[in-house]
Amino acid sequence: MSSQKKVRMGGKLRRQMLPHQLKMIYSTSKFPALVTGFGGGKTETLIMKSLKHLFEIDNCILGVYEPTIDLIKKILYPRYEEILSNANLLYNLNKSDGTLEIKGVGKIIFRSLDNPSRIIGYETHHSHVDELDTLPSDKAEEAWQKILGRNRKNTGNRMDKNSVSVYTTPEGYRFVYQRWGKNPKKDYELIKGKTYDNIFLPEDYITNLEESYPSNLIKAYLNGEFVNLESGQVYVDFDPELNDCKTELDGSYMPFNQVERLHVGMDFNVNHMSAVISVSRMGKLYIIDEISDQRDTPSIITELKRRYGHHSMTIYPDASGRGRKSVDASKSDINLLKEAGFAVNAPAKNPPVRDRIVSVNTMFCNSKGERKLLINTEKCPVLTSNLNEQAYDDNGNPKKSNNVDHMPDALGYLVHRKFAVSKPMSKISTFRL
């Protein structure tokens, strides 16, 4: 599938750019990396620097990379089309082949980082890599080596070296930190920018971020700093005293003798079925009870009905329960919950583990010090203990030893689906090519 815009040649590309964007665009380093927080203009910089490269070399071929095909389709294709159309440039976008060609100028080849096997069969003059640090370090290394192998086409100018430019949000001490931050080698240039520097953002953009993220992530996602996100306690913003509450179901909160709806997070594990029971009030979530170490799904259904059979409930389970069978080989765990009469909130698949953890930590305490997730620690001793104990392993993954993961996972499914943290997007616009 391809789309062609027949528009007049000769238009000029103009954009207002921030200082760190211009520094990246005009960098002559072989491997420059622009590291900024959200709203720092990384994608806009990538597009403008790639177009600059495109017009500097005859019949230029560029490689442009995103973590997934979906990001190429939703972010890069529309932005390139908008900019080129506004500049009155003739181009042909072939989405099936993943190529964009500007007639008489050159070609861009789009590839995803999650499928390095497709980074073959072509050569490029320059390459541009978006959000490289969102990949695990080993996958980022593999993709980087593949990109370097493609980036060898003769530029026709001894002074113009093949370059690979990286644009990313810092995601802890991962690949980008090791290459550009910790002990950079020759030709590796680190360019940093802050979200606070961006005068083009909406007035409430930064405020919304500050309200949506815990304090340790603000350093990364607003200041563009490398911070430790993958070691130590997983739920670092949980305070057993400050996040404690004595909330129970006493009927006083609901008017006219109405029964309050319960929201139940659930994790499926044979002999370790786990659930957290909560009520949602005025934008806050109160965990009022827990059920731990049940044998299977029928067992936890029986226990939920025994304790709260007179209440309406929505279950937020592990999405993998669509296929998992803890007891009856003919029925999935989620189907068993539905047949028991519960409302079930289960997406097609679970969110990334880290997204779930960020949502929980943000509810425990955001950067403004607001605590919107409270736990009756007396009624929830297992959950409280697990939140204090669970740490990251040497690979940056939450440890699963000693069964400390089941109850926090149940909490995470609930919190992420009701109060998920989302990354806001913005447009930055003037740079003249």
Buried (B, 14 or more C-beta within 10 A) or exposed (E): EEEEEEBEEEBEBEBEBBEBBBBBBEBEBBBBBBBBBBBBBBBBBBBBBBBBBBBBBEEBBBBBBBBBBEBBBEBBBEBBBEBBEEBEBBBBBBBEEBBBBBEEBBBBBBBBBBEBEBBEEBBBBBBBBBBBBBBBBEBBBBBBEBBEEBBEBEBEEEEBBBBBBBBBBBBBBBBBBBBBBEEBEEEBBBBBBBBBBBEBBEEEBBEEBBBBBBBBBBBBBBBBBBBEBBEEBBBBBBBEEEBBBEBBBEEEEEEEEEEBEBBBBBBBBEEBBBBBBBBBEEEBBBBBBBBBBBEBBBBBBEBBBEBBEEBEBBBBBBBBBBEBBBEEEEBBBBBBBBEBEBBBBBEEEBBEBBBBBBBBBBBBBBBEEBBBBBBBBEBBEBBBBBBBBBBBEEEBEBBEEEBBBBBBBBBBBBBBBBBBBEEBEBEBEEBEB
